[in-house]
Amino acid sequence: MDLGSPGEKYRLAVLNTEASWAAFDPRAYVDANYRVLQHEDAEIISIMRDHFGDCFREHYQDHDPVVGIDVAAGANLYPALAMLPWCKEITLVERSPANLAYLESQLESYDENWDQFWAALCQNAEYRAYDGDPREMSREVVRVESGNLLDVDLGGQQGPWSVGTMFFVAESMTTSYEEFGRVVAFFMRALAPGAPFFAAFMEHSKGYHVGDQFFPACDVGELEIRQSLEPFAGREEKLRIRRLPHPMNLREGYSGMIVAYGCRN
């Protein structure tokens, strides 16, 4: 999640290419957000683990292991951990050179702070039933790929990934609604028909700091999120959207968090 005071800069329109992604500090981001499991992430994990657990228990018991993607992973490993029990391969797509280096540094053996996130996932029976060593499995199946989401045009194609996540990405890389929609469309088009997905958004974010560096955000709410996802996931029968209340102990400049999950149509 994007912590830090937005300051005056959030009033300026900033496209994705204008932001200083090379200056993104993943260690500062992890220290501010993921060094300790915060209540908000624990709540998100509880929803995500039940969604993925239900999907794979009901629909994938007799299937071979699937392939997963985390779009613009940044310095956040818990979405990948949420896909780990069912995947033969997980691709972490990221643009920032510093974030790529951080993700690469976690492949051999991820840092101990991520253990608490795995423990939270294991409160679900489907995760508890997984008898592999998550570090060993992560080393075997996770790979990191450099990519700019706005440079890739999948058009009407559907991608090969059979499960996917996107956490605090589309609304946290630009002030442009058009670019926000393009990133959501990329994520959904990367998924094969029927693929379960989980996405998280900062609601009405005005921008954020990582360390001393400011980054842009697009001011979106449930309406914009729903409109961007419905062409790919249908309505309520396949797409669920939940708003988490604004946490009182986090930064100013946003009104809450929204999670969206379902299956690709």
C-alpha positions in Angstrom: 0.0 0.0 0.0 1.2 3.5 -0.7 2.1 5.3 2.5 3.5 8.8 3.0 2.0 12.3 2.9 1.0 13.4 -0.5 1.9 17.1 0.0 1.2 19.8 -2.6 2.4 17.8 -5.7 -0.7 15.7 -5.9 -2.6 18.6 -7.5 -0.4 18.3 -10.6 -1.4 15.9 -13.4 1.4 13.3 -13.8 1.5 10.6 -16.4 3.2 7.3 -15.8 6.2 8.2 -17.9 6.7 11.4 -16.0 7.1 9.7 -12.6 10.6 8.9 -11.2 10.3 5.1 -11.1 14.1 4.7 -11.1 14.1 6.5 -7.7 11.5 4.1 -6.1 13.1 2.9 -2.8 11.9 -0.7 -2.2 13.5 -1.0 1.2 11.8 2.2 2.4 8.5 0.8 1.0 8.9 -2.5 2.8 9.9 -0.8 6.0 6.9 1.4 5.9 4.4 -1.2 4.8 5.5 -4.8 5.2 8.0 -5.1 8.0 5.1 -5.9 10.3 1.8 -7.4 9.1 -0.7 -4.5 9.5 -4.4 -5.0 10.2 -5.4 -3.8 6.7 -3.2 -6.4 5.0 -4.4 -9.1 7.3 -8.0 -8.3 6.3 -7.1 -8.3 2.6 -5.3 -11.6 3.0 -8.3 -13.2 4.8 -10.5 -12.3 1.8 -7.9 -13.4 -0.8 -7.0 -16.7 0.8 -10.7 -17.7 1.0 -11.3 -16.7 -2.6 -8.3 -18.6 -4.0 -8.9 -21.5 -1.6 -12.5 -21.9 -2.7 -11.6 -21.5 -6.4 -8.9 -24.1 -6.4 -10.7 -26.6 -4.2 -13.8 -26.5 -6.3 -12.4 -26.2 -9.8 -8.8 -27.3 -9.9 -8.5 -30.4 -7.8 -8.0 -32.6 -10.8 -6.0 -30.2 -12.9 -2.3 -29.9 -13.3 -0.5 -27.0 -11.5 -1.3 -23.6 -13.0 0.7 -20.6 -14.0 0.3 -17.3 -12.1 1.1 -13.6 -12.7 1.5 -10.7 -10.3 1.3 -7.5 -12.3 3.7 -4.8 -11.2 4.7 -6.7 -8.1 6.8 -3.9 -6.7 8.3 -4.7 -3.3 5.4 -6.9 -2.2 5.7 -10.7 -2.0 2.4 -11.7 -0.3 0.3 -11.8 -3.6 2.8 -14.3 -5.0 2.7 -16.3 -1.8 -1.1 -16.4 -2.1 -0.7 -18.2 -5.5 2.2 -20.4 -4.5 0.4 -23.7 -3.5 -1.2 -24.2 -6.9 1.4 -22.8 -9.3 4.1 -24.5 -11.3 5.3 -21.0 -12.3 4.7 -17.5 -11.1 5.8 -14.4 -13.0 6.4 -11.1 -11.2 6.2 -8.3 -13.7 7.9 -5.1 -12.7 9.2 -1.9 -14.3 11.3 -0.1 -11.6 15.0 -1.2 -11.7 15.3 -1.0 -7.9 12.1 -3.1 -7.4 13.4 -5.6 -9.9 16.7 -5.9 -7.9 14.7 -6.3 -4.7 12.6 -9.1 -6.2 15.6 -10.8 -7.5 17.2 -10.6 -4.1 14.2 -12.5 -2.6 14.2 -15.4 -5.0 16.9 -17.6 -3.3 15.4 -17.1 0.1 12.9 -14.3 0.9 13.3 -12.2 4.0 11.9 -13.3 7.4 9.3 -10.5 7.5 7.3 -12.4 4.8 6.9 -15.4 7.1 4.1 -13.6 9.0 2.2 -13.2 5.7 2.5 -16.9 4.9 1.3 -17.7 8.4 -1.8 -15.5 7.8 -2.5 -17.3 4.6 -2.3 -20.6 6.4 -5.3 -19.7 8.6 -7.2 -21.1 5.6 -7.4 -24.9 5.4 -6.4 -25.1 1.8 -3.1 -23.4 2.6 -2.6 -25.4 5.8 -2.9 -28.5 3.7 0.0 -27.4 1.5 2.9 -29.6 2.7 5.7 -27.9 0.8 8.4 -25.5 2.1 7.2 -22.1 0.8 10.8 -20.8 0.5 11.9 -23.8 -1.4 8.8 -23.7 -3.7 9.2 -20.0 -4.2 12.8 -20.5 -5.3 11.6 -23.1 -7.8 8.6 -21.5 -9.4 8.9 -17.7 -9.0 10.6 -15.7 -11.8 11.0 -11.9 -12.3 10.4 -10.2 -15.6 11.0 -6.6 -16.5 8.1 -4.9 -18.2 6.2 -1.6 -18.7 2.5 -2.4 -18.6 1.6 0.6 -20.8 4.0 -0.5 -23.5 2.3 -3.9 -24.0 -0.8 -4.1 -26.2 -2.6 -7.5 -25.9 -5.5 -6.2 -28.0 -8.3 -8.7 -27.9 -6.0 -11.6 -27.1 -6.3 -13.6 -23.9 -3.1 -14.4 -22.0 -1.8 -17.7 -20.8 -2.0 -17.1 -17.0 -4.5 -19.1 -15.0 -4.4 -17.1 -11.8 -3.4 -13.4 -11.3 -3.0 -10.6 -8.7 -2.6 -6.9 -9.0 -2.0 -4.9 -5.8 -2.1 -1.1 -5.6 -0.9 -0.7 -9.1 -3.3 0.8 -11.7 -4.3 3.7 -9.5 -0.8 4.2 -8.0 1.2 4.9 -11.2 -0.5 7.8 -12.9 -3.1 10.5 -12.5 -4.7 9.6 -15.8 -8.0 7.7 -15.9 -7.1 6.5 -19.4 -3.9 5.0 -18.2 -5.6 3.5 -15.2 -8.1 1.7 -17.5 -5.3 0.5 -19.8 -3.5 -1.1 -16.9 -6.6 -2.9 -15.6 -7.3 -4.1 -19.1 -3.7 -5.4 -19.4 -4.1 -7.3 -16.2 -7.4 -8.9 -17.1 -6.4 -9.7 -20.7 -3.3 -11.5 -19.4 -5.6 -14.1 -17.8 -7.0 -17.2 -19.4 -10.8 -17.7 -19.4 -12.0 -18.8 -16.0 -8.8 -17.7 -14.2 -9.4 -16.5 -10.6 -8.0 -13.1 -9.9 -7.6 -10.7 -7.0 -6.8 -6.9 -7.2 -6.5 -4.2 -4.5 -6.8 -0.5 -4.9 -6.3 2.7 -2.9 -9.6 4.6 -2.9 -9.5 8.3 -3.9 -5.7 8.4 -3.5 -4.1 11.8 -4.0 -0.5 10.6 -4.4 2.1 9.2 -2.0 5.7 9.3 -1.0 8.2 6.5 -0.8 11.0 7.9 1.3 11.5 11.4 0.0 10.2 10.7 -3.5 6.6 11.5 -4.6 4.6 9.3 -6.9 1.3 10.0 -8.6 -2.1 8.4 -8.1 -5.4 8.3 -9.9 -8.5 9.3 -7.9 -10.7 6.3 -8.4 -13.6 4.8 -6.4 -15.8 1.8 -6.6 -17.6 3.1 -9.7 -14.4 3.5 -11.7 -13.0 0.1 -10.5 -16.3 -1.7 -11.3 -16.5 -0.1 -14.8 -12.9 -1.1 -15.6 -13.4 -4.7 -14.5 -16.9 -5.6 -15.7 -16.0 -6.0 -19.4 -13.6 -8.8 -18.3 -15.4 -10.3 -15.3 -19.1 -9.8 -15.7 -21.3 -8.4 -12.9 -22.0 -9.6 -9.4 -22.1 -13.3 -10.2 -18.4 -13.3 -11.2 -17.1 -10.0 -9.8 -17.1 -9.0 -6.2 -16.0 -5.6 -4.9 -15.5 -4.8 -1.2 -14.5 -1.6 0.4 -12.3 -1.7 3.5 -12.8 1.2 6.0 -10.2 4.0 6.1 -7.6 2.9 8.7 -7.1 5.7 11.2 -3.4 5.1 11.7 -2.2 5.4 8.1 -1.4 8.4 5.9 -3.7 11.2 4.7 -4.7 11.5 1.1 -7.0 8.5 0.5 -10.3 7.4 1.8 -10.0 3.6 2.1 -9.0 0.4 0.3 -11.1 -1.6 -2.2 -10.6 -5.2 -3.2 -12.0 -6.7 -6.3 -12.0 -10.5 -7.1 -13.7 -13.1 -9.2 -12.9 -15.1 -12.3 -12.0 -14.0 -15.9 -15.0 -14.4 -18.2 
